[in-house]
């Protein structure tokens, strides 16, 4: 009887392990390939580049003149500094939430135009990576302060 109990226990443990392995897969049985983004690179039409790390550290500056606009494109980079292959246009897009005085108009999944109003100053703009089908952010949101300056006379 003790031998039968040990065999049953082994079977239960084996089934539990199979269940745990199966929990790491989606309902189709395919591995879930979440992005492993370590940083986001924002490139503005005036040549400015802003990089945001996964800790929220921002390097670089962004600016717009009053009543002006600036296009921005985003790349989501892995630990090697290369674009993350799992960030695809079919499932992800750049998420942008501008502060008062700035608007954002999407022109593509990872691009758009920031427009400034007539007031100068620093405007916080949040950027992140939106996983569209699941409607959640996989990176961010992180705040980038955009300086709105007077247009040259």
Secondary structure as UniProt FT lines:
FT   HELIX           2..23
FT   TURN            27..28
FT   STRAND          39..44
FT   TURN            45..46
FT   STRAND          49..53
FT   TURN            54..55
FT   STRAND          58..59
FT   STRAND          62..65
FT   TURN            66..67
FT   STRAND          69..77
FT   TURN            79..80
FT   TURN            85..86
FT   TURN            89..91
FT   STRAND          92..98
FT   TURN            100..101
FT   STRAND          102..108
FT   TURN            109..110
FT   STRAND          111..116
FT   STRAND          121..131
FT   TURN            132..135
FT   STRAND          136..149
//
